[in-house]
Amino acid sequence: MRPGPFPFTLRQLQYAVAVGETLNFRRAAERCHVSQPSLSAQLAELEGAVGVRLFERDKKRVLVTAVGQELIARARSLLVNAEDLLGTARRLGDPLSGTFRVGIIPTISPYLLPAVVPALRGRYPALTILWVEDKTDALVRSLAAGDLDAAVVALESRLGDVEHEVIARDPFVLAIPIGHPLGRSKAPATRAELRGAHVLLLDDGHCFRDQALALCAAAEAQELDFRATSLSTLAQMVAGGAGVTLLPRLAVATEARRSRLAIRPFAEPAPARTLALAWRRSASLGPALRQIAATMRERHAQADGAGRGGAGRPRKLRIKRAAAARDAISLRK
């Protein structure tokens, strides 16, 4: 442990990381809420303290030096740990108070949040959760950078070195237009039935697309050229007769009602994803996040069991959506 003071400050590290990410001194100063001359002066002090140049700058552009890239990566890690330390200090009295920033993927958020948000608010009145919707890769990056405290994702995705708590298993179902030949049978669907079927899938970047694509490839189904940006678009296209698709059971109550789809569950072992709450291993929030995940798991099970009204009847599923608008939800795509 170093006995004396460090020759630089966390604030100077914040400035360096901001410039490294924006490659622009003006935008970095705006992000850090400081004047550009002040930011430039602090970075000059930082470079003097560490004895190396972090940036090359001319009138047209800013470049990060090779040494600067290494040091900025380490500075980012230090800032994440400092944020975790600060969060630990603030939550020692009540770990389930203050503000948590939680990411959630678009194929989960509109279907899970209306059920769990009121339960979380009622169970933890001192806690505010700021929800951020984005694709898995973006959430994983934000989680690693310390911009998020946790994220609700599919466990089958590449999440890196994280801790997690399972919320629910979410089976896939086959969604088909009313009157489609695949809708004639009332038995659970099999992969063999998808052979040669025209299937609509989500756009690149959605983890649900990767899972559905793997199933369709194994079944020798044919993916159509159109790629949807949301499950709602998929459902509307299928209802219009463009093809068939896969939906997570979580979305069935909403999308089948909107689009008048025929729904068939898959025969066991049914394809599925695992909904989970994930967070950094180094974070101090593990115990609190496990409690939050347990509440989400409990509320989801209640909504799923009450709504389905028995096995094999997914279109009867009902999810309460009241009061969700009162919570702070930031949508980013």
N, C-alpha and C positions, 0 to 999 in steps of 0.2 A: 504494500500500500504506500502510495506517495505521501511523504510527511508534510510537504508544503502545498501551497495553493497551485492550481493548474494555471498555465499561462493563457488559457482561453476560456470562454464562457459557453454555456448551452445556447444562449441567444446567438452567438457567433456561428455555432454549428447549425442552428436553424436557418440562418442567412445562407450559409454555404449549400445546404441541402436544397433550399428554394431556388437558388441560381442554377444548381446542377439539374434540377427538374424542369425549369422553365427556359434555361439557356438565354435568359434576358434579365438584365439588372432591374429594369423598370417594373416588369411584371413580378419579379421576386420581391421587390420593395412593397408593391401593392399587396401581395399576399401576406407579407409580414407586418403590414400596417406601420411602415416606417418610411422616411424619405429616402430617395435614392442616394444622395450624398452620404447620409448616415450609414446606409447599408454598405456602400463601397468602402467607407473608412473602416468599418468594423471588419470587413473581409481582408483589408490590407493588414490590419493588426493580427488577424488569425494567420495569414500567410507568413507574417514575420515571426509569430510565435512558434509555428511548426517548422519553419525553415524551408518551405517548398512552395512553389506556385501551384495553385489549385485551378486557375482559369487563364486562358489566353483570350484577350479581348481586343477587338478593333472596332471600327465604326459600323461594320456590317453584321458581325456575329460574335458569339461567345462560345468558346470551346472549353471542355473540361480536359485537363491534362491527364496523362496516364496515372500519375501519382494522385491527382485529384480524384479520379474515379474510385480508387481504392479507399482514400480517406473519407470521401463523402459517403460511401457505402457503410463504413464503420461509424461515421457520425450519425447516419440514419438509425442504425441499430442502437446507439447510445440514447438517442432521443426517444425511441420506442420504450426502452427500459426506464428512462426517466419518467415518461408518461405513466407507465405501470406503477412506478414507485409513488408518484403523486396520487394515483387512483387508490392505491392501497392505503395511504395515509388518510385520505378522505373517507374511506369506507370502513375504517376500523371500528367506528361506533356502530354503524348500520350498513352492512355490505349490500343491502338491497335498497339503497337510497341514492339520490342523485340522478345522473343521466347516463344511460348506456346507449351506445351506437351499435345497432344490429343490422347487418345486411340480410337480404333475402332475395332469392332468385325469382324471376317473373313467372315461372310455371308453378310456383308455390304461393306467392304473396296474395293474389286476389282471392284465393280459395281457403287459405289457412288463417290469415289475419282476422277476418271478421269473426271467426270462432274463438280465437285465443286472446285477442287484444282486450276485450272486456274482462276476461278472467284474470289476466295479468294485472290490469288496472285495479281490480277489486282485491286481489291477493296482496299486491305490493303498492299501497297508495303513495308511499314516499319515493317511488321509482318512476322516472320518465324514460321511455324507450323511444329513441329516434330511429325509425326504420328507413333503410336505404335499399331500394330495389336496383339490382344490376345482375349481369350475367356472372356465372361462377368464376371465371378467370379474373374478372375485375374485382370481385369481392375477395378472392384469395390474395390478390396483390394489396388491396386496402387493409386487409387483416394483418398481413405481414408487416406493412408499413406503420401500423398502429393507428390508422384512421378509423378502424372499426374495432369494437370490443369483441364481437362475435358475429356469426353469420349462420342463417338457416339455409342449408344446402342439401343436395343429394350425396349421400356418403360414397356412392360409386364413382364420383368424379375425382379428379386429381386435386387433392386439397393440401398437399405438403405435410409438414410436421405439425399436426394440430392435435389438441384434445377434443373429444366430442361426446355428446350424449344423444342417444337415439330418441326421436320423437315418435315415429311411426313407420310401419311398412306400408308402402303405397303401391298396390298392384296396378298393372296396366289393363285397360279394357279395349275392345275393338269397337270403334265408332263407325257406323255405316249409314247411308241415306235410307230413309223409309222406302221399302219396296225393293231394296237391293238383294240379289240372290244370296249373299252371305247372311242376310237377316232372316231367311226362311227357317233355319234351324233354331230351336230354343235351347239346345245343348251348349255347354261351354265351348268357345272357339278353340281350335287347335292351330299350331303353326302351319301344318300341312295345308289348311284351308286358304292360307295367304299366298300360296304359290301362284304366281302370275297376276296377283291382284295389283291394281294401280293404287299406290299409297302416297298420301301427302304427308310431308314432315316439316318440322320447324327449320328455320334458317341456321346457318353455321354459328357456332358460339354458344348455343343452348345445349346444356348437358343432356337434356331429355332427348334431343335429336340423336345424340350419339348412342344412347341406350336403345331407342326405337330403331335406329338404322341397323344396329347389330342384329336385332331380332328379325327385321325384314330381309337382311342379307342371308341369314341362315334359312329363312323360309322361302327364299328365291322370289320374293315380291319385287315389283318394279316401282322404283321411286319416280314420281312425276317431276317435271322441271320446276314447277312452282314451289317456292319455299316460303312458309308463313313466318311472320315476326311474332306471333302470339298463338296461344291455344284457341283463343276466341276466333281468330281468322281461320285456323284449321277447321274448327267446327262449322263455321259458316260455309266454307268451301265444300265440305263433305255434304252438308245439308242440301247444297245446290246441285249435288250429283257429280262433283268433280272427281271423286274417288273415295277411298276409305282412309282411316287414320287410326293411330293409337292415342288414347288419352290416359293420364293418370286418374285413378278412381277419385282422387281428391277433387278433380275438376268436373266430374260428371254432373253433379247436381246443378251447377251453374250452366255449363255449356249444353247439356242435353235439353234443358228447359228452354234455353234461348233459341236453339237451332232445330228442335224436333229431330233428334237423332235416334236411331236404333242402337242399343248398347248390348254387347255380349261380353261377359267376363271370359277370361281364358281358362282352359283346363289347367289343373295343377300338375306340375309346379308352374304357377303363373309367373310371367315376367313382372318385375316390380323394381321400385327404387326404395331406398331407405332415407327418410327425412331425418335430419340430425342438426343439432346446434353445435357449431364448432368454434374453437377459440385457440389463441396462441398458447403453447405449452408454458411459455415464460410468464404469462399473465397471472395476476393475483386473484382474478375473478372466478376461478374454477368452481369453488363451492357455491357461490351465488348463481352462476350460470347453470349449474346442475339443478338448482331449485327451480329456476325459470324454465328449464327444459322439462322438468317433471310436471310443472303446471301446464305447459303446452301439451305434453303427452296425455295428461289426464283429460284436458278439455277437448282435444281432438278425438279421443276415444269416445267421449260422451256424445259429441256431435255426430261422429261416424256411425256409432251403434244406434242412436235414436233415429237418425235420418234414413238409414238403409232399410229399417223395418224388416230385417231378415235377410239371409243370404240370397244372392242371386237377383236382387231387386235394386240395383244401384241407382236407377233413375228416380227412386222415391227419396233419395237423400236430400235433406234440407239443412242449410247452414245459416244461422242467424247472422245478419249483417248490421244490425243496429248498433249505433254508438261508435263504430270504428272510425268515423270521420273526426271524432273529437281528439284522436291521438295524432301526434306529429308523424307524418309519413312523407319522406322525401323520395321522389321517383326519379331515378337516373338511368338513362339507357345510352 
